[in-house]
Amino acid sequence: VKVAETTTSPKQQVLQQRLLTYMEQHQPYLQAELNINQLADALSLPAHQLRQLINQNLGFRNFNAFLNQYRINAAKALLTNPQQIQKSITDIAMEVGYASLATFNRAFQNLEQTTPSQLRKNAFKEQQKAQ
């Protein structure tokens, strides 16, 4: 996940590290219904402070952009994994926390400038070349 280059106080740096560690270890982004209040509660932070951390310190436009970064990274790992080739793109979208395929496709296209199916196709072409 990207981190904006801004000057942050030691307290903000600690909170930022807590947030990023929590996201990596607990993967709350895999829950389709996750909202900023739930994540703030899990971190014992006021929601406005978490929002400020995500927007100003990490440089995301909003909470959904922050979640999309994690979800799309998880989807890319599944889409390019040879053991997951039988899994449909819809199943992968749901597995990484999206409630609809359309929302997943839109977020994926915005972040990756390609479609999930094209990424998968290209990844498997590369893997076949390497064999």
DSSP file (Angstrom, degrees, kcal/mol; ACC not computed):
  #  RESIDUE AA STRUCTURE BP1 BP2  ACC     N-H-->O    O-->H-N    N-H-->O    O-->H-N    TCO  KAPPA ALPHA  PHI   PSI    X-CA   Y-CA   Z-CA
    1    1 A V              0   0    0      0, 0.0    65,-0.0     0, 0.0     2,-0.0   0.000 360.0 360.0 360.0 136.8    0.0    0.0    0.0
    2    2 A K        -     0   0    0      1,-0.0     2,-0.4    57,-0.0    58,-0.1  -0.321 360.0-155.0 -68.8 150.7    1.3    3.4   -0.9
    3    3 A V        -     0   0    0     56,-0.1    55,-0.2    -2,-0.0    56,-0.1  -0.995  18.9-124.1-128.4 125.7    2.3    5.9    1.8
    4    4 A A        -     0   0    0     53,-0.5     2,-1.4    -2,-0.4    55,-0.1  -0.341  21.8-118.6 -68.3 146.4    2.3    9.6    1.0
    5    5 A E        +     0   0    0     53,-0.1     2,-0.3    54,-0.1    -1,-0.1  -0.696  62.3 134.5 -86.9  89.3    5.4   11.5    1.6
    6    6 A T        -     0   0    0     -2,-1.4     2,-0.6    51,-0.2    51,-0.0  -0.911  62.8-100.8-132.3 161.6    4.3   14.0    4.3
    7    7 A T        -     0   0    0     -2,-0.3     2,-0.4     0, 0.0    -2,-0.0  -0.737  47.4-177.6 -83.3 121.5    5.8   15.2    7.5
    8    8 A T        -     0   0    0     -2,-0.6    -3,-0.0    49,-0.0    49,-0.0  -0.910  26.4-114.4-122.7 149.6    4.1   13.4   10.3
    9    9 A S     >  -     0   0    0     -2,-0.4     4,-2.5     1,-0.1     5,-0.2  -0.344  35.1-107.0 -72.4 159.9    4.4   13.7   14.0
   10   10 A P  H  > S+     0   0    0      0, 0.0     4,-2.0     0, 0.0     5,-0.1   0.881 122.7  53.0 -55.3 -38.3    5.8   10.7   16.0
   11   11 A K  H  > S+     0   0    0      1,-0.2     4,-2.4     2,-0.2     5,-0.2   0.926 109.3  47.9 -63.8 -44.0    2.2   10.0   17.3
   12   12 A Q  H  > S+     0   0    0      1,-0.2     4,-2.8     2,-0.2    -1,-0.2   0.879 109.5  53.8 -63.8 -37.5    0.8   10.0   13.7
   13   13 A Q  H  X S+     0   0    0     -4,-2.5     4,-2.4     2,-0.2    -1,-0.2   0.894 109.0  48.7 -63.7 -39.3    3.6    7.7   12.6
   14   14 A V  H  X S+     0   0    0     -4,-2.0     4,-2.4     2,-0.2    -2,-0.2   0.928 113.5  46.4 -65.5 -45.4    2.8    5.3   15.5
   15   15 A L  H  X S+     0   0    0     -4,-2.4     4,-2.6     2,-0.2    -2,-0.2   0.906 111.8  51.6 -63.5 -41.3   -0.9    5.3   14.5
   16   16 A Q  H  X S+     0   0    0     -4,-2.8     4,-2.6     1,-0.2     5,-0.2   0.927 111.0  47.3 -61.0 -45.3   -0.1    4.9   10.8
   17   17 A Q  H  X S+     0   0    0     -4,-2.4     4,-2.6     1,-0.2     5,-0.2   0.889 110.8  52.5 -64.4 -39.1    2.0    1.9   11.6
   18   18 A R  H  X S+     0   0    0     -4,-2.4     4,-2.4     2,-0.2    -2,-0.2   0.919 111.3  47.1 -60.4 -44.7   -0.7    0.4   13.8
   19   19 A L  H  X S+     0   0    0     -4,-2.6     4,-2.6     2,-0.2    -2,-0.2   0.950 114.2  45.3 -62.2 -51.0   -3.2    0.8   11.0
   20   20 A L  H  X S+     0   0    0     -4,-2.6     4,-2.2     1,-0.2    -2,-0.2   0.892 114.0  49.3 -64.1 -40.2   -1.0   -0.7    8.4
   21   21 A T  H  X S+     0   0    0     -4,-2.6     4,-2.8    -5,-0.2     5,-0.3   0.923 111.6  49.6 -63.9 -44.2    0.0   -3.6   10.6
   22   22 A Y  H  X>S+     0   0    0     -4,-2.4     4,-2.7    -5,-0.2     5,-0.6   0.920 110.4  50.5 -60.4 -44.4   -3.6   -4.3   11.5
   23   23 A M  H  X5S+     0   0    0     -4,-2.6     4,-1.1     1,-0.2     6,-0.2   0.906 114.9  43.3 -61.7 -42.4   -4.6   -4.3    7.8
   24   24 A E  H  <5S+     0   0    0     -4,-2.2    -2,-0.2    -5,-0.2    -1,-0.2   0.916 121.3  38.0 -70.7 -43.6   -1.8   -6.7    6.9
   25   25 A Q  H  <5S+     0   0    0     -4,-2.8    -2,-0.2    -5,-0.2    -3,-0.2   0.892 128.7  27.9 -78.8 -40.5   -2.3   -9.1    9.9
   26   26 A H  H  <5S-     0   0    0     -4,-2.7    -3,-0.2    -5,-0.3    -2,-0.2   0.631  83.7-150.4-100.3 -16.0   -6.1   -9.1   10.3
   27   27 A Q    ><< +     0   0    0     -4,-1.1     3,-1.7    -5,-0.6     4,-0.1   0.878  27.0 168.3  47.2  51.6   -7.2   -8.4    6.7
   28   28 A P  G >   +     0   0    0      0, 0.0     3,-1.9     0, 0.0     6,-0.2   0.738  64.8  76.9 -65.1 -20.0  -10.4   -6.7    7.6
   29   29 A Y  G 3  S+     0   0    0      1,-0.3     5,-0.1    -6,-0.2    -2,-0.1   0.645  78.0  73.3 -64.9 -14.4  -10.8   -5.4    4.0
   30   30 A L  G <  S+     0   0    0     -3,-1.7     2,-0.6     3,-0.0    67,-0.3   0.626  77.7  90.0 -75.2 -11.7  -11.9   -9.0    3.1
   31   31 A Q  S X  S-     0   0    0     -3,-1.9     3,-1.6     1,-0.2    64,-0.1  -0.773  70.3-152.3 -87.3 118.7  -15.2   -8.2    4.8
   32   32 A A  T 3  S+     0   0    0     -2,-0.6    67,-0.2     1,-0.3    -1,-0.2   0.820  93.7  51.3 -60.2 -32.2  -17.6   -6.7    2.2
   33   33 A E  T 3  S+     0   0    0     65,-0.1    -1,-0.3    -3,-0.1    -4,-0.1   0.415  77.9 134.1 -89.6   3.2  -19.5   -4.8    4.9
   34   34 A L    <   +     0   0    0     -3,-1.6     2,-0.3    -6,-0.2    -5,-0.0  -0.267  30.7 179.4 -56.7 132.0  -16.4   -3.1    6.5
   35   35 A N     >  -     0   0    0      1,-0.0     4,-2.1    29,-0.0     3,-0.3  -0.843  43.1-100.9-128.8 171.4  -16.9    0.6    7.2
   36   36 A I  H  > S+     0   0    0     -2,-0.3     4,-2.6     1,-0.2     5,-0.2   0.832 119.2  55.7 -63.7 -33.1  -14.7    3.2    8.7
   37   37 A N  H  > S+     0   0    0      2,-0.2     4,-2.4     1,-0.2    -1,-0.2   0.906 107.9  48.5 -66.5 -40.4  -16.5    3.1   12.1
   38   38 A Q  H  > S+     0   0    0     -3,-0.3     4,-2.3     2,-0.2    -2,-0.2   0.916 113.9  46.1 -64.6 -43.2  -15.8   -0.6   12.4
   39   39 A L  H  X S+     0   0    0     -4,-2.1     4,-1.6     2,-0.2    -2,-0.2   0.912 111.9  51.4 -66.8 -41.3  -12.2   -0.2   11.5
   40   40 A A  H  <>S+     0   0    0     -4,-2.6     5,-2.8     1,-0.2     4,-0.5   0.914 110.2  49.9 -60.4 -43.2  -11.8    2.7   13.9
   41   41 A D  H ><5S+     0   0    0     -4,-2.4     3,-1.2     1,-0.2    -2,-0.2   0.918 107.8  53.1 -60.7 -44.1  -13.4    0.6   16.7
   42   42 A A  H 3<5S+     0   0    0     -4,-2.3    -1,-0.2     1,-0.3    -2,-0.2   0.823 115.3  41.1 -61.4 -31.0  -11.0   -2.2   16.0
   43   43 A L  T 3<5S-     0   0    0     -4,-1.6    -1,-0.3    -3,-0.2    -2,-0.2   0.410 110.6-122.2 -95.3   0.3   -8.1    0.2   16.3
   44   44 A S  T < 5S+     0   0    0     -3,-1.2    -3,-0.2    -4,-0.5    -4,-0.1   0.917  70.2 128.7  55.0  47.0   -9.6    2.0   19.3
   45   45 A L      < -     0   0    0     -5,-2.8    -1,-0.2    -6,-0.1     2,-0.2  -0.928  68.0-103.4-125.4 150.4   -9.5    5.3   17.4
   46   46 A P    >>  -     0   0    0      0, 0.0     4,-2.0     0, 0.0     3,-0.6  -0.524  34.7-121.7 -67.3 144.2  -12.2    7.9   16.8
   47   47 A A  H 3> S+     0   0    0      1,-0.2     4,-2.8     2,-0.2     5,-0.2   0.865 111.3  56.1 -57.7 -38.6  -13.5    7.6   13.2
   48   48 A H  H 3> S+     0   0    0      1,-0.2     4,-2.1     2,-0.2    -1,-0.2   0.862 107.1  49.7 -64.5 -33.4  -12.5   11.2   12.4
   49   49 A Q  H <> S+     0   0    0     -3,-0.6     4,-2.3     2,-0.2    -1,-0.2   0.896 111.6  47.8 -71.4 -39.8   -8.9   10.5   13.4
   50   50 A L  H  X S+     0   0    0     -4,-2.0     4,-2.6     2,-0.2     5,-0.2   0.917 111.2  51.4 -64.7 -42.8   -8.8    7.4   11.3
   51   51 A R  H  X S+     0   0    0     -4,-2.8     4,-2.8     1,-0.2     5,-0.3   0.920 110.8  48.2 -59.4 -44.8  -10.2    9.3    8.3
   52   52 A Q  H  X>S+     0   0    0     -4,-2.1     4,-2.8     2,-0.2     5,-1.0   0.906 111.1  51.1 -62.5 -42.4   -7.6   12.0    8.8
   53   53 A L  I  <>S+     0   0    0     -4,-2.3     5,-2.0     3,-0.2     4,-0.4   0.921 113.9  43.6 -60.7 -45.8   -4.8    9.4    8.9
   54   54 A I  I  <5S+     0   0    0     -4,-2.6     6,-2.2     3,-0.2    -2,-0.2   0.910 122.4  37.3 -67.7 -43.3   -6.0    7.7    5.7
   55   55 A N  I  <5S+     0   0    0     -4,-2.8     4,-0.3     4,-0.2    -2,-0.2   0.950 129.6  24.7 -77.3 -50.5   -6.6   10.9    3.8
   56   56 A Q  I  <5S+     0   0    0     -4,-2.8    -3,-0.2    -5,-0.3    -2,-0.1   0.940 129.4  34.7 -86.1 -49.8   -3.7   13.1    5.0
   57   57 A N  I   <S+     0   0    0     -5,-1.0   -53,-0.5    -4,-0.4   -51,-0.2   0.923 130.1  31.6 -74.3 -43.9   -1.0   10.8    6.1
   58   58 A L  S   <S-     0   0    0     -5,-2.0    -1,-0.2    -6,-0.2    -3,-0.2   0.635 101.8-129.5 -92.6 -14.1   -1.5    8.0    3.6
   59   59 A G        +     0   0    0     -6,-0.3     2,-0.3    -4,-0.3    -4,-0.2   0.724  51.3 149.5  79.2  22.5   -2.7   10.2    0.8
   60   60 A F        -     0   0    0     -6,-2.2    -1,-0.2     1,-0.1    -2,-0.1  -0.639  51.8-131.3 -88.4 149.6   -5.9    8.4   -0.1
   61   61 A R  S    S-     0   0    0     -2,-0.3     2,-0.3     1,-0.2    -1,-0.1   0.872  81.2 -28.7 -63.7 -39.1   -8.9   10.3   -1.5
   62   62 A N  S  > S-     0   0    0     -8,-0.1     4,-1.7     1,-0.1    -1,-0.2  -0.942  74.8 -78.1-164.6-179.7  -11.2    8.5    0.9
   63   63 A F  H  > S+     0   0    0     -2,-0.3     4,-2.6     1,-0.2     5,-0.2   0.887 124.3  54.1 -60.6 -41.8  -11.8    5.3    2.9
   64   64 A N  H  > S+     0   0    0      1,-0.2     4,-2.9     2,-0.2    -1,-0.2   0.877 105.9  52.1 -63.5 -37.2  -13.0    3.4   -0.1
   65   65 A A  H  > S+     0   0    0      2,-0.2     4,-1.7     1,-0.2    -1,-0.2   0.897 110.0  50.4 -64.1 -38.9   -9.9    4.2   -2.1
   66   66 A F  H  X S+     0   0    0     -4,-1.7     4,-1.3     2,-0.2    -2,-0.2   0.941 113.3  44.6 -62.0 -49.5   -7.9    2.9    0.9
   67   67 A L  H  X S+     0   0    0     -4,-2.6     4,-2.9     1,-0.2     5,-0.2   0.911 108.8  57.4 -62.4 -43.0   -9.9   -0.3    1.0
   68   68 A N  H  X S+     0   0    0     -4,-2.9     4,-3.1     1,-0.2     5,-0.3   0.875 100.3  58.1 -57.6 -38.2   -9.7   -0.8   -2.8
   69   69 A Q  H  X S+     0   0    0     -4,-1.7     4,-1.8     1,-0.2    -1,-0.2   0.935 112.4  39.8 -58.1 -47.0   -5.9   -0.7   -2.7
   70   70 A Y  H  X S+     0   0    0     -4,-1.3     4,-2.3    -3,-0.2    -2,-0.2   0.931 117.1  48.9 -67.2 -46.1   -5.9   -3.7   -0.3
   71   71 A R  H  X S+     0   0    0     -4,-2.9     4,-2.4     1,-0.2    -2,-0.2   0.905 111.9  47.5 -64.0 -42.4   -8.7   -5.5   -2.0
   72   72 A I  H  X S+     0   0    0     -4,-3.1     4,-2.8    -5,-0.2    -1,-0.2   0.890 110.3  52.6 -68.4 -38.4   -7.2   -5.1   -5.5
   73   73 A N  H  X S+     0   0    0     -4,-1.8     4,-1.8    -5,-0.3    -1,-0.2   0.916 111.4  47.2 -61.1 -41.8   -3.8   -6.3   -4.4
   74   74 A A  H  X S+     0   0    0     -4,-2.3     4,-1.8     2,-0.2    -2,-0.2   0.907 112.2  50.1 -64.9 -41.3   -5.4   -9.4   -2.9
   75   75 A A  H  X S+     0   0    0     -4,-2.4     4,-3.2     1,-0.2     5,-0.2   0.905 107.3  53.8 -63.7 -41.9   -7.4  -10.0   -6.1
   76   76 A K  H  X S+     0   0    0     -4,-2.8     4,-1.7     1,-0.2    -1,-0.2   0.901 106.7  52.4 -60.5 -40.6   -4.2   -9.6   -8.2
   77   77 A A  H  < S+     0   0    0     -4,-1.8     4,-0.2     1,-0.2    -1,-0.2   0.905 114.7  41.9 -62.1 -41.2   -2.5  -12.3   -6.1
   78   78 A L  H >< S+     0   0    0     -4,-1.8     3,-1.1     1,-0.2     6,-0.2   0.905 112.1  53.7 -71.9 -42.0   -5.4  -14.7   -6.6
   79   79 A L  H 3< S+     0   0    0     -4,-3.2    -2,-0.2     1,-0.3    -1,-0.2   0.797 114.0  41.9 -64.4 -28.5   -5.8  -13.8  -10.3
   80   80 A T  T 3< S+     0   0    0     -4,-1.7    -1,-0.3    -5,-0.2    -2,-0.2   0.363  89.3 105.4-101.5   4.7   -2.2  -14.6  -11.1
   81   81 A N    X   -     0   0    0     -3,-1.1     3,-2.2    -4,-0.2     4,-0.2  -0.769  63.1-148.7 -88.7 119.1   -2.0  -17.7   -8.9
   82   82 A P  G >  S+     0   0    0      0, 0.0     3,-1.2     0, 0.0     4,-0.2   0.804  97.8  60.5 -57.6 -29.3   -1.9  -20.9  -11.0
   83   83 A Q  G 3  S+     0   0    0      1,-0.2     3,-0.2     2,-0.1    -5,-0.1   0.643 103.8  51.6 -72.0 -12.6   -3.7  -22.8   -8.3
   84   84 A Q  G X  S+     0   0    0     -3,-2.2     3,-1.4    -6,-0.2    -1,-0.2   0.258  73.4 109.3-105.9  11.2   -6.7  -20.4   -8.6
   85   85 A I  T <  S+     0   0    0     -3,-1.2    -1,-0.2     1,-0.3    -2,-0.1   0.802  77.7  53.0 -61.2 -30.4   -7.2  -20.7  -12.3
   86   86 A Q  T 3  S+     0   0    0     -3,-0.2     2,-0.3    -4,-0.2    -1,-0.3   0.676  88.1  97.9 -78.4 -16.2  -10.5  -22.6  -11.9
   87   87 A K  S <  S-     0   0    0     -3,-1.4    -3,-0.0    -9,-0.1     2,-0.0  -0.549  78.0-122.7 -76.6 133.3  -11.9  -19.9   -9.6
   88   88 A S     >  -     0   0    0     -2,-0.3     4,-2.2     1,-0.1     5,-0.2  -0.313  15.8-118.7 -72.4 158.0  -14.2  -17.4  -11.4
   89   89 A I  H  > S+     0   0    0      1,-0.2     4,-2.7     2,-0.2     5,-0.2   0.862 116.7  56.1 -64.1 -35.6  -13.5  -13.7  -11.3
   90   90 A T  H  > S+     0   0    0      2,-0.2     4,-2.3     1,-0.2    -1,-0.2   0.930 106.9  48.9 -61.3 -45.3  -16.8  -13.2   -9.6
   91   91 A D  H  > S+     0   0    0      1,-0.2     4,-2.4     2,-0.2    -2,-0.2   0.904 111.9  49.0 -61.3 -41.5  -15.7  -15.6   -6.8
   92   92 A I  H  X S+     0   0    0     -4,-2.2     4,-1.9     2,-0.2    -2,-0.2   0.922 108.9  53.2 -64.5 -43.5  -12.4  -13.8   -6.4
   93   93 A A  H  <>S+     0   0    0     -4,-2.7     5,-2.4     1,-0.2    -2,-0.2   0.922 112.8  43.7 -56.9 -45.4  -14.2  -10.4   -6.3
   94   94 A M  H ><5S+     0   0    0     -4,-2.3     3,-1.4     1,-0.2    -1,-0.2   0.890 110.2  56.4 -67.7 -39.4  -16.4  -11.7   -3.5
   95   95 A E  H 3<5S+     0   0    0     -4,-2.4    -1,-0.2     1,-0.3    -2,-0.2   0.833 106.4  49.8 -63.1 -33.6  -13.5  -13.3   -1.7
   96   96 A V  T 3<5S-     0   0    0     -4,-1.9    -1,-0.3    -5,-0.1    -2,-0.2   0.314 130.1 -87.7 -93.9  10.3  -11.6  -10.0   -1.5
   97   97 A G  T < 5S+     0   0    0     -3,-1.4     2,-0.4     1,-0.3    -3,-0.2   0.531  80.1 134.0 107.6   6.4  -14.5   -8.1   -0.1
   98   98 A Y      < -     0   0    0     -5,-2.4    -1,-0.3    -6,-0.2   -66,-0.1  -0.723  40.3-158.2 -90.9 140.5  -16.6   -6.8   -3.0
   99   99 A A  S    S+     0   0    0     -2,-0.4     2,-0.3   -67,-0.2    -1,-0.1   0.622  78.7  31.8 -88.8 -15.4  -20.3   -7.1   -2.9
  100  100 A S     >  -     0   0    0      1,-0.1     4,-1.9    -7,-0.1    -1,-0.2  -0.998  67.7-135.0-144.7 148.2  -20.7   -6.8   -6.6
  101  101 A L  H  > S+     0   0    0     -2,-0.3     4,-3.1     1,-0.2     5,-0.2   0.870 106.8  57.5 -65.4 -38.0  -18.7   -7.8   -9.7
  102  102 A A  H  > S+     0   0    0      2,-0.2     4,-2.3     1,-0.2    -1,-0.2   0.915 107.5  46.8 -61.6 -43.6  -19.4   -4.3  -11.3
  103  103 A T  H  > S+     0   0    0      2,-0.2     4,-2.5     1,-0.2     5,-0.2   0.914 113.6  49.3 -64.1 -42.8  -17.9   -2.5   -8.4
  104  104 A F  H  X S+     0   0    0     -4,-1.9     4,-3.0     2,-0.2     5,-0.2   0.948 111.3  48.3 -60.7 -50.1  -14.9   -4.8   -8.4
  105  105 A N  H  X S+     0   0    0     -4,-3.1     4,-2.6     1,-0.2    -2,-0.2   0.898 112.7  48.7 -59.5 -41.6  -14.3   -4.4  -12.2
  106  106 A R  H  X S+     0   0    0     -4,-2.3     4,-2.3    -5,-0.2    -1,-0.2   0.939 114.4  44.5 -64.4 -47.6  -14.6   -0.6  -11.9
  107  107 A A  H  X S+     0   0    0     -4,-2.5     4,-2.2     2,-0.2     5,-0.2   0.908 114.3  50.2 -63.9 -41.7  -12.1   -0.4   -9.0
  108  108 A F  H  X S+     0   0    0     -4,-3.0     4,-3.1    -5,-0.2     6,-0.4   0.943 111.4  47.5 -61.9 -49.0   -9.8   -2.9  -10.7
  109  109 A Q  H  X S+     0   0    0     -4,-2.6     4,-2.0    -5,-0.2    -1,-0.2   0.896 111.5  51.6 -60.0 -42.3   -9.8   -0.9  -13.9
  110  110 A N  H  < S+     0   0    0     -4,-2.3    -1,-0.2    -5,-0.2    -2,-0.2   0.896 119.1  34.8 -63.4 -41.0   -9.2    2.4  -12.1
  111  111 A L  H  < S+     0   0    0     -4,-2.2    -2,-0.2    -5,-0.2    -1,-0.2   0.856 131.0  28.4 -83.1 -35.6   -6.2    1.1  -10.2
  112  112 A E  H  < S-     0   0    0     -4,-3.1    -3,-0.2     2,-0.3    -2,-0.2   0.544  88.6-133.2-107.1  -9.2   -4.6   -1.3  -12.7
  113  113 A Q  S  < S+     0   0    0     -4,-2.0     2,-0.3    -5,-0.4    -4,-0.2   0.808  82.5  72.8  54.9  31.7   -5.6    0.3  -16.1
  114  114 A T  S    S-     0   0    0     -6,-0.4    -2,-0.3    -5,-0.1    -1,-0.2  -0.945  87.1 -98.5-156.3 171.9   -6.6   -3.2  -17.2
  115  115 A T     >  -     0   0    0     -2,-0.3     4,-2.4     1,-0.1     5,-0.2  -0.621  30.6-116.0 -94.9 159.1   -9.4   -5.7  -16.5
  116  116 A P  H  > S+     0   0    0      0, 0.0     4,-2.4     0, 0.0     5,-0.2   0.904 117.0  50.7 -58.2 -41.1   -9.1   -8.6  -14.1
  117  117 A S  H  > S+     0   0    0      1,-0.2     4,-2.5     2,-0.2     5,-0.1   0.885 110.2  49.2 -67.0 -36.9   -9.6  -11.1  -17.0
  118  118 A Q  H  > S+     0   0    0      2,-0.2     4,-2.7     1,-0.2     5,-0.2   0.907 110.6  50.3 -68.0 -40.9   -6.8   -9.4  -19.0
  119  119 A L  H  X S+     0   0    0     -4,-2.4     4,-2.5     2,-0.2    -2,-0.2   0.939 112.6  47.1 -59.8 -46.6   -4.4   -9.4  -16.1
  120  120 A R  H  X S+     0   0    0     -4,-2.4     4,-2.3     2,-0.2     5,-0.2   0.932 112.2  49.9 -61.4 -46.5   -5.1  -13.2  -15.5
  121  121 A K  H  X S+     0   0    0     -4,-2.5     4,-1.8     1,-0.2    -2,-0.2   0.926 113.0  46.0 -58.6 -47.6   -4.7  -13.9  -19.2
  122  122 A N  H  X S+     0   0    0     -4,-2.7     4,-2.2     1,-0.2    -1,-0.2   0.887 110.8  53.3 -64.1 -39.9   -1.3  -12.1  -19.4
  123  123 A A  H  X S+     0   0    0     -4,-2.5     4,-2.2    -5,-0.2    -1,-0.2   0.911 110.4  46.3 -63.2 -42.7   -0.1  -13.7  -16.2
  124  124 A F  H  X S+     0   0    0     -4,-2.3     4,-2.0     2,-0.2    -1,-0.2   0.817 109.0  54.9 -73.6 -28.9   -0.7  -17.2  -17.5
  125  125 A K  H  X S+     0   0    0     -4,-1.8     4,-2.1    -5,-0.2    -1,-0.2   0.939 110.4  47.3 -62.7 -46.0    0.9  -16.4  -20.8
  126  126 A E  H  X S+     0   0    0     -4,-2.2     4,-1.9     1,-0.2    -2,-0.2   0.897 111.1  50.7 -61.3 -42.3    4.0  -15.3  -18.9
  127  127 A Q  H  X S+     0   0    0     -4,-2.2     4,-0.7     1,-0.2    -1,-0.2   0.870 109.8  50.1 -66.4 -36.1    4.0  -18.4  -16.7
  128  128 A Q  H >< S+     0   0    0     -4,-2.0     3,-0.6     1,-0.2    -1,-0.2   0.884 109.1  52.0 -69.5 -37.5    3.7  -20.7  -19.8
  129  129 A K  H 3< S+     0   0    0     -4,-2.1    -2,-0.2     1,-0.2    -1,-0.2   0.886 106.5  54.9 -61.6 -38.6    6.6  -18.9  -21.5
  130  130 A A  H 3<        0   0    0     -4,-1.9    -1,-0.2     1,-0.3    -2,-0.2   0.669 360.0 360.0 -72.0 -17.1    8.7  -19.5  -18.3
  131  131 A Q    <<        0   0    0     -4,-0.7    -1,-0.3    -3,-0.6    -2,-0.2   0.480 360.0 360.0 -83.8 360.0    8.1  -23.2  -18.4
